[in-house]
Amino acid sequence: RFMSGGNQQKAILARWLGTDARLFILDEPTLGVDIGARRDIYQRTRELADRGRGVLVSSSDAPELLGLCDRILVMWRGELVANLPTRGLTLDALLVTINGGQEQQV
């Protein structure tokens, strides 16, 4: 009767990914889902892109973006500050860019 947030996320994504839309905008698509569902979402998203569909993913999970996207756009205060192809991009380089070009001091 009632579904957890993760199951709700999976159900909504399954419904939308099964449509004939030409563009998909996914905001935090794997937030709150288990590892198996995350893999399934990644696979379905890649299949859409391979079939020529546009897929725009908004995520705060940098490793997820590196593994899923061909290109990462970094926005800051409504402005595009970086347009990065993911081929050869390291997580460290992405995180430095996200942090405004400044390495974080620990």
Summary of the structure (lengths in Angstrom):
residues: 106
radius of gyration: 15.2
end to end distance: 45.9
largest distance: 48.2
contacts: 235
relative contact order: 0.12
helix: 42%
strand: 22%
